[in-house]
Amino acid sequence: MQSKRQLIRVIRMPDGRVQIDPSGKQNGRGAYIHQQRSCWEKALKGPLSHALRVEQLADEDRATLRAYMATCPNDMDEVVA
């Protein structure tokens, strides 16, 4: 089990937009994702939408999350805490 500080928080804002919460303190329905690319790929296939209680991610929000995912290390890379 990872501590919250080692995970990335994603939130659904009151207006329905989905974004990354680097502070971990913004208001909104949140979900935590491990900082590895494979975890992001799995989350974006559906579990993240379910956790945030959205029908589906908007294309703009999905693009933003995919851009962040590209900065995450691959499973074979070492994750620096």
C-alpha positions as CSV (number, residue, x, y, z in Angstrom):
1,M,0.0,0.0,0.0
2,Q,1.3,3.4,-1.0
3,S,1.0,6.5,1.1
4,K,-1.0,9.3,-0.3
5,R,2.1,11.4,-0.8
6,Q,3.5,8.8,-3.2
7,L,0.2,8.8,-5.3
8,I,-1.2,11.4,-7.7
9,R,-4.6,12.8,-6.9
10,V,-7.1,13.4,-9.7
11,I,-10.3,15.3,-9.0
12,R,-13.6,16.1,-10.5
13,M,-14.2,19.8,-10.0
14,P,-17.7,21.0,-9.1
15,D,-18.1,22.2,-12.7
16,G,-17.5,18.5,-13.9
17,R,-14.0,19.1,-15.3
18,V,-11.3,16.5,-14.3
19,Q,-7.8,17.6,-13.4
20,I,-4.7,16.7,-11.5
21,D,-4.5,18.0,-7.9
22,P,-0.8,18.5,-7.1
23,S,-1.5,19.9,-3.7
24,G,-3.9,17.0,-2.8
25,K,-6.1,19.5,-1.0
26,Q,-8.5,20.9,-3.7
27,N,-12.2,20.5,-3.2
28,G,-13.8,17.9,-5.4
29,R,-14.4,14.1,-5.7
30,G,-10.9,12.6,-5.8
31,A,-9.1,9.4,-6.8
32,Y,-5.5,8.4,-6.3
33,I,-3.3,6.8,-9.0
34,H,0.1,5.3,-8.7
35,Q,2.8,7.2,-10.5
36,Q,3.6,4.5,-13.0
37,R,2.4,4.7,-16.6
38,S,0.8,1.3,-16.6
39,C,-1.4,2.3,-13.7
40,W,-2.5,5.4,-15.6
41,E,-3.3,3.4,-18.7
42,K,-5.5,1.1,-16.6
43,A,-7.2,4.0,-14.8
44,L,-8.0,5.8,-18.0
45,K,-9.8,2.7,-19.4
46,G,-12.7,3.1,-17.0
47,P,-11.9,2.8,-13.3
48,L,-11.0,6.5,-13.0
49,S,-14.4,7.6,-14.5
50,H,-16.2,5.3,-12.1
51,A,-14.2,6.5,-9.1
52,L,-14.9,10.2,-10.0
53,R,-18.5,9.4,-10.8
54,V,-18.5,10.8,-14.3
55,E,-20.2,9.1,-17.3
56,Q,-17.0,9.4,-19.3
57,L,-14.0,11.7,-19.3
58,A,-14.3,14.7,-21.6
59,D,-11.8,14.6,-24.5
60,E,-10.0,17.7,-23.2
61,D,-9.7,16.2,-19.7
62,R,-8.5,12.8,-21.2
63,A,-5.9,14.7,-23.3
64,T,-4.6,16.5,-20.2
65,L,-4.4,13.3,-18.2
66,R,-2.6,11.5,-21.0
67,A,-0.1,14.3,-21.3
68,Y,0.6,13.9,-17.5
69,M,0.8,10.1,-18.0
70,A,3.5,10.5,-20.6
71,T,5.7,12.1,-17.8
72,C,5.3,9.1,-15.5
73,P,8.0,6.4,-15.5
74,N,7.5,3.1,-17.2
75,D,7.1,0.0,-15.0
76,M,10.7,-0.9,-15.8
77,D,12.0,2.6,-14.7
78,E,12.7,3.3,-11.1
79,V,10.1,5.4,-9.4
80,V,11.7,8.1,-7.3
81,A,9.7,9.0,-4.2
